[in-house]
Amino acid sequence: STRTGYEAEARSIAELMCTSTSRNLVRVFFLQNKLKSQGNKSASKVSHVHVVGAGVMGGDIAAWCALRGHTVTLQDREQKYIDPALERAGKLFAKRVRDDAKRAETKQRLRADVAGDGAADADLVIEAIFENLEAKQALYQQLEEKMQPGALLATTTSSIRLEELRTVLKDPRRFIGLHFFNPVAMLPLVEVIRCADTEQDALDIGFAFTKGIGKLPLECASSPGFVVNRILAPYMAEAMQLAEEGVALSMIDKTAEAFGMPMGPVELADSVGLDVVMHVSKVLGDGMQRTVPAQLTDMVNAGNLGRKSGQGFYRWEDGKAVKPPAGDGPVPEDIEDRLILPMVNEAVACLSEGVVASADLLDAGVIFGTGFAPFRGGPIHYIRDAGTQKLAERMDELKRAYGDRFQSDTAWAGL
């Protein structure tokens, strides 16, 4: 019988549907729904958001909330600190809101509030000031005096434990973390941080608010680095280690991209900002037997911060990294394992310590928070697919070759 193109197409689609890539991408869809289904429906609607701290993080969160329909007041010490945030917001609105009348409405929803009066009307107050315990606590005490009963206080801290921050609050159990990622407009995940005894109602409001602004919440316990920064840290540190050994930067990035990461670790470090990377390395360095790479400190001290300063590991032109050709530097055979396995190992540790409630939620958080190759189904799924025993043995080989930073977590055995 003569076979038609339709038949060949049907056959090839059937084969494609059964590949692990296809199954894993369907899994990602269900994982996304799992993130959305955390918590209970909240009766408290958030309509007015008050943000304190108009830096890059606070300013961009305020702009995004206004874009998504909230009334937003943005507080900082002086108007001059708020103006750059309003300017960036204007650019975001110009890009995202085509209709002139709607754009004008959106713009009106966001207003500067040096006096901080908005805190009294807000349903949610987000603190986004610099990372200093005393400064944050002094602010909380002022805010608590103003806030209406039932309003929720949240912090964007990435490095100070919530347990320490909340000691000054009258109602510490209604305090949560909302950890956004930069750039806020692009990255879909928000880590919703809790302590052991945080009120479920406070978390539910956090989940509802996060979903309401079109983001995906991931519930995390308060612990250093939460999930995303903690998992990226050893990966980026290993990239810097490879660079110090003379491996070409573009080769390091190419390896990660070939594995399926949306961008390589060197470009990622430049994009995030080397000052931010250094801060995260300091926070996590103590707990993870890794020191802050000397090269990183030197670059930050010299003002080479990556994309935002025009020069980091790469030179940046028009927001794009100029990557020199790889040349003929050394390319270690185990470069992929050295980059990916520390990340996967950290995911195992997060799961076993209960930072996240389940392997599925962890996989979802890592995919949407770090861009971990979606077609691999997330780090825990990847381990089980590749063979737990095989990867654990590989970790042991790397430890023998390079030392304790490749020490596998004790929880590998139970996967």
C-alpha positions as CSV (number, residue, x, y, z in Angstrom):
1,S,0.0,0.0,0.0
2,T,1.2,3.5,-0.6
3,R,2.2,5.3,2.6
4,T,1.1,8.9,2.8
5,G,3.0,11.8,4.4
6,Y,0.1,12.0,7.0
7,E,0.9,8.5,8.2
8,A,4.6,9.2,8.5
9,E,3.7,12.4,10.5
10,A,1.3,10.4,12.7
11,R,4.0,7.8,13.4
12,S,6.7,10.4,14.2
13,I,4.3,12.4,16.5
14,A,3.5,9.1,18.3
15,E,7.3,8.6,18.8
16,L,7.8,12.1,19.9
17,M,5.0,11.9,22.4
18,C,6.7,8.9,24.1
19,T,10.2,10.4,24.5
20,S,11.4,11.3,28.0
21,T,11.6,15.0,26.9
22,S,7.9,15.1,26.0
23,R,6.9,13.3,29.3
24,N,9.1,15.7,31.3
25,L,7.6,18.8,29.7
26,V,4.1,17.5,30.4
27,R,5.3,17.0,34.0
28,V,6.5,20.6,34.1
29,F,2.9,21.7,33.2
30,F,1.5,19.7,36.1
31,L,4.3,21.0,38.4
32,Q,3.2,24.5,37.6
33,N,-0.3,23.7,38.7
34,K,1.1,22.2,41.9
35,L,2.8,25.5,42.8
36,K,-0.5,27.3,42.2
37,S,-2.4,24.9,44.4
38,Q,-0.4,25.5,47.6
39,G,-2.3,26.7,50.6
40,N,-6.0,27.4,51.0
41,K,-8.1,30.0,49.4
42,S,-7.7,33.2,51.3
43,A,-10.7,35.4,52.4
44,S,-8.5,38.4,52.7
45,K,-8.1,40.3,49.4
46,V,-5.0,42.3,48.8
47,S,-5.8,45.5,47.0
48,H,-3.4,48.1,48.4
49,V,0.3,47.2,48.6
50,H,2.8,49.5,50.4
51,V,6.4,48.9,49.6
52,V,9.2,50.4,51.7
53,G,12.6,50.7,49.9
54,A,12.7,52.0,46.3
55,G,15.9,50.3,45.3
56,V,16.0,47.9,42.3
57,M,14.1,45.2,44.1
58,G,11.5,47.3,45.9
59,G,11.0,49.7,43.0
60,D,10.5,46.9,40.5
61,I,8.1,44.9,42.8
62,A,6.1,48.1,43.3
63,A,5.9,48.7,39.5
64,W,4.9,45.1,38.8
65,C,2.1,45.2,41.5
66,A,0.8,48.4,39.9
67,L,0.9,46.8,36.4
68,R,-1.1,43.9,37.8
69,G,-3.9,46.1,39.1
70,H,-2.9,46.9,42.7
71,T,-2.9,50.4,44.3
72,V,0.8,50.9,45.3
73,T,2.5,53.4,47.6
74,L,6.3,53.4,47.4
75,Q,8.2,54.8,50.4
76,D,11.8,55.8,50.8
77,R,13.8,58.3,52.8
78,E,13.6,61.1,50.2
79,Q,11.9,61.7,46.8
80,K,15.2,61.5,45.0
81,Y,15.5,57.8,46.0
82,I,12.0,57.1,44.6
83,D,12.3,59.0,41.2
84,P,14.6,56.4,39.5
85,A,12.1,53.6,40.4
86,L,9.2,55.7,39.0
87,E,11.3,56.2,35.8
88,R,11.9,52.4,35.5
89,A,8.2,51.8,36.1
90,G,7.3,54.2,33.3
91,K,9.5,52.1,30.9
92,L,7.8,48.9,32.1
93,F,4.3,50.4,31.6
94,A,5.3,51.7,28.1
95,K,6.4,48.3,27.1
96,R,3.5,46.3,28.6
97,V,0.5,48.5,28.3
98,R,-0.3,49.5,24.7
99,D,-3.5,51.5,25.4
100,D,-2.8,55.1,26.3
101,A,-5.8,55.5,28.7
102,K,-5.0,52.2,30.4
103,R,-1.3,53.2,30.7
104,A,-2.2,56.5,32.4
105,E,-4.5,54.5,34.8
106,T,-1.6,52.1,35.6
107,K,0.7,55.0,36.2
108,Q,-1.7,56.6,38.6
109,R,-2.0,53.4,40.7
110,L,1.7,53.8,41.7
111,R,2.6,56.8,43.8
112,A,5.6,58.0,45.8
113,D,5.0,58.2,49.5
114,V,8.0,59.7,51.4
115,A,5.9,60.2,54.5
116,G,4.8,56.5,54.5
117,D,1.1,57.2,55.0
118,G,0.2,54.3,52.7
119,A,1.2,51.9,55.4
120,A,-2.0,52.7,57.3
121,D,-4.3,51.7,54.4
122,A,-2.4,48.8,53.0
123,D,-3.5,45.2,53.1
124,L,0.1,44.1,52.5
125,V,3.3,45.9,53.5
126,I,6.5,44.7,51.8
127,E,9.8,45.7,53.3
128,A,12.6,45.9,50.7
129,I,15.3,48.0,52.4
130,F,19.0,47.1,52.7
131,E,20.2,43.9,54.4
132,N,20.7,45.1,58.0
133,L,18.9,43.5,61.0
134,E,18.7,46.6,63.2
135,A,17.5,48.8,60.4
136,K,14.8,46.4,59.4
137,Q,13.6,45.9,63.0
138,A,13.4,49.6,63.7
139,L,11.3,49.9,60.5
140,Y,9.0,47.1,61.6
141,Q,8.3,48.7,64.9
142,Q,7.3,51.9,63.1
143,L,5.1,50.0,60.6
144,E,3.4,48.0,63.2
145,E,2.1,51.2,64.9
146,K,0.6,52.3,61.6
147,M,-0.7,49.1,60.0
148,Q,-4.4,48.2,60.2
149,P,-5.5,45.0,62.0
150,G,-5.2,42.0,59.8
151,A,-2.8,43.6,57.3
152,L,0.2,41.5,56.5
153,L,3.9,42.4,56.8
154,A,6.4,40.7,54.5
155,T,10.1,41.1,53.9
156,T,12.1,40.6,50.7
157,T,15.3,39.6,52.7
158,S,17.5,37.0,51.0
159,S,20.0,36.6,53.8
160,I,18.7,37.3,57.3
161,R,16.7,34.6,59.0
162,L,13.0,35.5,59.6
163,E,13.2,34.1,63.1
164,E,15.7,36.9,63.9
165,L,13.9,39.6,62.1
166,R,10.5,39.0,63.7
167,T,11.6,39.1,67.4
168,V,10.5,42.8,67.7
169,L,7.0,42.2,66.4
170,K,3.9,42.0,68.6
171,D,2.5,39.3,66.2
172,P,5.6,37.4,64.9
173,R,3.5,34.6,63.5
174,R,1.8,36.8,60.9
175,F,5.2,37.8,59.3
176,I,6.3,36.1,56.1
177,G,9.1,36.4,53.5
178,L,8.3,37.2,49.8
179,H,11.5,36.6,47.9
180,F,11.4,37.9,44.3
181,F,14.1,37.5,41.7
182,N,15.7,40.1,39.5
183,P,14.5,41.1,36.9
184,V,11.1,41.0,38.6
185,A,9.2,41.5,35.4
186,M,10.8,38.4,33.8
187,L,11.2,35.8,36.5
188,P,8.1,33.9,37.4
189,L,9.0,32.4,40.8
190,V,8.4,34.0,44.3
191,E,9.7,32.1,47.3
192,V,7.1,32.5,50.1
193,I,9.1,32.1,53.3
194,R,7.7,30.7,56.6
195,C,9.0,29.9,60.1
196,A,7.9,26.7,61.9
197,D,4.9,28.4,63.6
198,T,3.9,31.0,60.9
199,E,0.1,31.3,60.8
200,Q,-1.4,29.5,57.8
201,D,-3.7,32.5,57.1
202,A,-0.7,34.7,56.6
203,L,0.8,32.2,54.2
204,D,-2.5,31.9,52.3
205,I,-2.6,35.7,51.8
206,G,1.0,35.5,50.5
207,F,0.1,32.7,48.1
208,A,-3.1,34.5,46.8
209,F,-1.2,37.8,46.4
210,T,1.7,36.0,44.5
211,K,-0.7,34.2,42.1
212,G,-2.8,37.4,41.7
213,I,0.3,39.3,40.3
214,G,0.9,36.4,37.9
215,K,3.8,34.8,39.7
216,L,4.3,31.2,40.9
217,P,4.7,30.8,44.7
218,L,7.0,28.3,46.3
219,E,6.6,27.7,50.0
220,C,10.1,27.5,51.7
221,A,11.2,27.2,55.3
222,S,13.4,30.1,56.6
223,S,16.9,28.9,56.0
224,P,20.1,30.3,54.3
225,G,19.6,30.9,50.6
226,F,16.1,29.3,50.7
227,V,16.0,27.2,47.5
228,V,17.0,29.1,44.4
229,N,20.1,31.0,45.6
230,R,21.2,28.0,47.6
231,I,21.1,25.7,44.5
232,L,22.7,28.2,42.2
233,A,25.5,29.1,44.5
234,P,27.7,26.0,44.2
235,Y,27.0,25.9,40.4
236,M,28.2,29.5,40.0
237,A,31.1,29.0,42.3
238,E,32.3,25.9,40.4
239,A,32.1,28.0,37.2
240,M,34.4,30.5,38.7
241,Q,36.7,27.7,39.9
242,L,36.8,26.4,36.3
243,A,37.6,29.9,35.0
244,E,40.5,30.2,37.5
245,E,41.8,26.9,36.1
246,G,42.0,28.6,32.7
247,V,38.9,27.1,31.1
248,A,37.4,29.6,28.6
249,L,34.4,31.4,30.0
250,S,32.4,30.9,26.8
251,M,33.2,27.1,27.0
252,I,31.8,27.0,30.6
253,D,28.6,28.7,29.5
254,K,28.3,26.5,26.4
255,T,28.5,23.4,28.5
256,A,25.6,24.5,30.8
257,E,23.6,25.5,27.8
258,A,24.1,22.2,26.2
259,F,22.8,20.5,29.3
260,G,19.7,22.7,28.9
261,M,20.2,25.7,31.1
262,P,18.7,29.0,29.6
263,M,22.1,30.7,30.0
264,G,25.5,29.7,31.3
265,P,26.6,30.4,34.9
266,V,29.2,33.0,33.9
267,E,26.6,35.1,31.9
268,L,24.1,34.5,34.8
269,A,26.6,35.9,37.3
270,D,27.1,39.0,35.1
271,S,23.3,39.4,34.6
272,V,22.5,39.1,38.3
273,G,25.3,41.5,39.2
274,L,28.6,40.4,40.7
275,D,27.9,42.4,43.9
276,V,24.8,40.4,44.4
277,V,26.6,37.2,43.7
278,M,29.3,38.1,46.2
279,H,26.7,38.9,48.8
280,V,25.0,35.5,48.3
281,S,28.4,33.7,48.4
282,K,29.2,35.4,51.7
283,V,25.8,34.4,53.2
284,L,26.1,30.8,52.0
285,G,29.9,30.4,52.2
286,D,30.1,29.5,55.9
287,G,27.6,26.7,55.6
288,M,28.9,25.2,52.4
289,Q,32.7,24.9,52.8
290,R,33.2,27.3,50.0
291,T,35.1,30.6,50.2
292,V,34.2,33.7,48.1
293,P,36.4,33.5,45.0
294,A,39.2,36.1,45.2
295,Q,38.6,37.1,41.6
296,L,35.0,38.0,42.4
297,T,36.1,40.3,45.3
298,D,38.7,42.0,43.1
299,M,36.1,42.6,40.3
300,V,33.5,44.0,42.7
301,N,36.1,46.3,44.3
302,A,37.1,47.5,40.9
303,G,33.4,48.4,40.1
304,N,33.1,45.7,37.4
305,L,29.7,44.4,38.4
306,G,28.5,42.8,35.1
307,R,25.7,43.8,32.8
308,K,24.8,46.9,34.9
309,S,28.3,48.4,34.8
310,G,29.1,47.3,31.2
311,Q,31.9,45.0,32.3
312,G,32.0,41.9,34.4
313,F,33.4,38.5,33.3
314,Y,32.2,39.6,29.9
315,R,32.0,43.1,28.2
316,W,28.3,44.1,27.8
317,E,27.0,46.1,24.9
318,D,23.4,47.0,24.4
319,G,22.4,44.6,27.2
320,K,24.2,41.7,25.5
321,A,27.3,39.8,26.6
322,V,30.2,40.0,24.1
323,K,31.7,36.5,24.4
324,P,35.2,36.0,23.1
325,P,35.8,32.8,21.1
326,A,36.6,29.8,23.3
327,G,40.2,29.6,21.9
328,D,42.3,26.5,22.9
329,G,42.2,26.6,26.7
330,P,41.8,23.3,28.6
331,V,38.4,21.6,28.5
332,P,38.1,19.1,31.4
333,E,36.2,16.0,30.4
334,D,34.1,16.2,33.6
335,I,33.1,19.8,33.1
336,E,29.4,19.1,32.9
337,D,29.3,17.0,36.0
338,R,31.4,19.6,37.9
339,L,28.8,22.2,37.1
340,I,25.6,20.3,37.4
341,L,26.1,17.8,40.2
342,P,26.8,20.3,43.0
343,M,23.4,21.9,42.0
344,V,21.6,18.6,42.1
345,N,23.4,17.7,45.4
346,E,22.1,20.9,47.0
347,A,18.6,20.1,45.8
348,V,18.9,16.7,47.7
349,A,20.0,18.6,50.8
350,C,17.1,21.1,50.5
351,L,14.6,18.2,50.3
352,S,16.1,16.2,53.2
353,E,16.2,19.3,55.4
354,G,12.5,20.0,54.7
355,V,13.2,23.5,53.2
356,V,10.4,22.5,50.7
357,A,7.6,20.0,51.5
358,S,8.0,17.6,48.5
359,A,10.3,16.5,45.7
360,D,7.7,17.7,43.2
361,L,7.5,21.2,44.7
362,L,11.3,21.3,44.8
363,D,11.6,20.3,41.1
364,A,9.0,22.9,40.2
365,G,10.7,25.7,42.2
366,V,14.1,24.9,40.7
367,I,12.8,24.8,37.1
368,F,10.9,28.1,37.4
369,G,13.4,29.7,39.7
370,T,16.7,28.8,38.1
371,G,15.6,27.7,34.6
372,F,17.0,24.2,35.3
373,A,16.6,22.3,32.0
374,P,12.8,21.9,31.9
375,F,13.0,18.8,29.6
376,R,14.9,17.0,32.4
377,G,12.0,17.4,34.7
378,G,13.8,19.1,37.7
379,P,16.9,18.0,39.7
380,I,15.3,15.2,41.8
381,H,13.6,13.8,38.7
382,Y,16.9,14.0,36.9
383,I,18.7,12.1,39.6
384,R,16.1,9.3,39.6
385,D,16.2,9.2,35.7
386,A,20.0,9.1,35.5
387,G,20.2,6.6,38.3
388,T,20.7,7.6,41.9
389,Q,23.5,5.1,42.5
390,K,25.4,6.1,39.4
391,L,25.3,9.9,40.2
392,A,26.2,9.3,43.8
393,E,29.3,7.3,42.7
394,R,30.1,10.1,40.3
395,M,30.0,12.6,43.2
396,D,32.4,10.4,45.1
397,E,34.8,10.4,42.2
398,L,34.7,14.2,42.0
399,K,35.3,14.4,45.7
400,R,38.4,12.2,45.4
401,A,39.6,14.3,42.5
402,Y,38.8,17.8,43.8
403,G,38.0,17.7,47.5
404,D,35.2,18.2,49.9
405,R,33.1,20.6,47.9
406,F,31.8,17.5,46.1
407,Q,30.8,15.8,49.4
408,S,27.4,14.2,48.6
409,D,24.6,14.8,51.0
410,T,23.8,11.9,53.3
411,A,20.2,11.9,51.9
412,W,21.3,10.5,48.6
413,A,20.9,7.0,50.1
414,G,17.2,7.5,50.7
415,L,16.2,8.8,47.2
